[in-house]
């Protein structure tokens, strides 16, 4: 079994909660201000502002809960991928929510097969690669996942280089929902696969890191947690 460091999905839940609820806090503040106006005898203005604030809080809360749920879906996807990665053979290390150059990376895997920066997606739609682009049900997503994982791999590589280890970091885009039609492919400088393909893919990978080099690398990564 691989050694696991960190908690998968934790940052996604925190980020989602903050992103979803901060507008609600503004609405509550406005409602408090309106109540103060009513108390200070500015009854008409206070009542108008209070009614608007209550309506805004209700709207913000409904929208915020939907946004929070989308982040939580992603968090559950990260947990699913982390469980699969944890079943890699002894010698592998899985760093969940690894921070590199100030950016959160879902997972970084270090082991005999090398170092991998893993971006996890949990999309329900049919995922395909067409002309170098990732499409969901035939449409471009709002954020290009290939560009995202390439940037994350570059951050990890630079962070490790700054800490004293120079080597390649492979960008790995994983679909926790197993909705990638091709199952596994290489495109745009990244490896794209379904979560179900992880065990076989790593089992077939050749060793590129010697045990002593891997031990030194893991020590560097542990110090950066």
SVG drawing of the C-alpha trace seen along z (x, -y; Angstrom):
<svg xmlns="http://www.w3.org/2000/svg" viewBox="-42 -58 62 62">
<polyline fill="none" stroke="black" stroke-width="0.4" points="0.0,0.0 1.1,-3.5 1.8,-6.0 -0.7,-8.8 0.0,-12.3 -2.7,-14.9 -6.5,-14.9 -8.1,-14.7 -10.9,-17.1 -10.3,-19.3 -9.3,-22.5 -12.2,-22.0 -14.7,-22.0 -13.2,-25.0 -13.0,-27.0 -16.5,-26.0 -18.0,-27.0 -16.3,-30.4 -17.2,-31.0 -20.8,-30.0 -21.6,-31.8 -19.7,-35.1 -22.5,-36.9 -24.9,-35.7 -22.9,-37.4 -23.1,-40.7 -26.9,-40.3 -27.0,-39.7 -24.9,-42.8 -27.3,-44.8 -30.3,-43.4 -28.6,-44.4 -28.0,-47.9 -31.7,-48.2 -32.8,-47.1 -30.6,-49.8 -32.3,-52.4 -35.7,-51.2 -34.6,-51.5 -33.3,-55.0 -36.7,-56.0 -35.8,-55.9 -38.7,-53.5 -39.5,-53.8 -35.9,-53.6 -35.0,-50.9 -38.1,-48.8 -37.2,-49.1 -33.6,-48.1 -34.6,-45.3 -37.0,-43.8 -34.4,-44.0 -31.8,-42.5 -34.0,-39.6 -34.8,-38.9 -31.0,-39.1 -30.1,-36.7 -32.7,-34.2 -31.3,-34.4 -27.7,-34.3 -28.3,-31.3 -30.0,-29.3 -27.2,-30.1 -24.5,-29.6 -25.8,-26.2 -25.7,-25.1 -22.1,-26.4 -21.1,-24.7 -22.5,-21.4 -20.5,-21.6 -17.3,-22.0 -18.3,-19.1 -18.9,-16.9 -15.3,-17.7 -14.1,-16.9 -15.8,-13.5 -14.1,-12.9 -10.7,-13.7 -11.5,-11.3 -12.3,-8.6 -9.1,-9.1 -7.1,-9.3 -8.5,-5.9 -7.4,-4.4 -4.0,-6.0 -3.6,-4.7 -3.7,-1.1 -0.6,-1.6 2.3,0.7 4.6,0.0 7.1,-2.6 4.6,-5.1 3.7,-8.2 0.4,-10.2 0.4,-13.8 -3.2,-15.1 -3.8,-18.8 -0.2,-19.5 0.8,-23.2 3.3,-24.2 4.2,-27.8 1.2,-28.9 -1.2,-26.8 -3.2,-23.8 -2.7,-20.6 -5.3,-17.8 -2.7,-15.1 1.0,-14.7 2.2,-11.1 5.9,-10.2 7.1,-6.7 9.3,-4.4 7.5,-5.5 8.3,-9.2 6.4,-12.2 2.9,-13.0 0.8,-16.2 -2.8,-14.9 -5.8,-17.1 -9.1,-15.4 -12.4,-16.1 -15.8,-14.6 -17.8,-15.4 -21.1,-13.7 -21.1,-14.3 -19.5,-12.3 -15.8,-13.4 -13.9,-13.3 -10.7,-14.7 -11.2,-16.5 -8.5,-18.5 -6.5,-18.7 -9.4,-20.0 -11.2,-18.3 -15.0,-18.4 -17.9,-17.6 -21.0,-16.4 -19.4,-18.0 -18.9,-21.4 -15.8,-23.2 -15.9,-23.4 -15.7,-26.9 -12.2,-26.2 -9.7,-24.3 -8.6,-21.3 -5.5,-20.6 -4.1,-24.1 -4.9,-23.7 -3.0,-20.4 -0.1,-21.6 0.3,-24.7 0.0,-22.7 2.7,-20.3 4.9,-23.3 4.3,-24.7 5.2,-21.3 8.3,-21.0 9.5,-24.5 8.7,-24.1 10.7,-20.8 13.6,-22.4 13.7,-25.3 13.9,-22.7 16.8,-20.9 15.3,-18.2 15.4,-18.5 13.3,-16.1 10.3,-15.6 6.7,-16.0 4.1,-14.4 0.7,-16.2 -2.1,-13.6 -5.8,-14.5 -8.0,-12.0 -11.8,-11.7 -13.1,-10.3 -16.5,-9.7 -14.9,-7.4 -16.7,-9.3 -13.7,-9.7 -14.7,-7.8 -11.1,-6.8 -10.4,-5.6 -6.7,-6.6 -4.9,-8.9 -2.0,-11.3 -2.8,-14.8 -1.5,-18.3 1.5,-17.2 -0.7,-15.5 -1.9,-12.0 -5.7,-11.8 -7.4,-8.8 -10.4,-7.5 -9.8,-6.7 -10.5,-3.0 -7.3,-2.9 -4.9,-4.1 -4.0,-0.6 -3.2,1.0 -1.4,-2.2 0.9,-2.4 1.5,1.3 2.7,1.1 4.9,-1.9 8.7,-1.4 10.8,-2.5 12.6,-5.8 13.5,-6.8 16.1,-4.8 15.2,-4.0 17.7,-6.5 16.6,-9.3 13.0,-8.6 13.7,-8.7 15.5,-12.0 12.6,-13.4 9.9,-12.3 11.9,-13.9 11.9,-17.2 8.1,-16.9 7.4,-16.0 9.2,-19.1 7.1,-21.2 3.7,-20.0"/>
</svg>
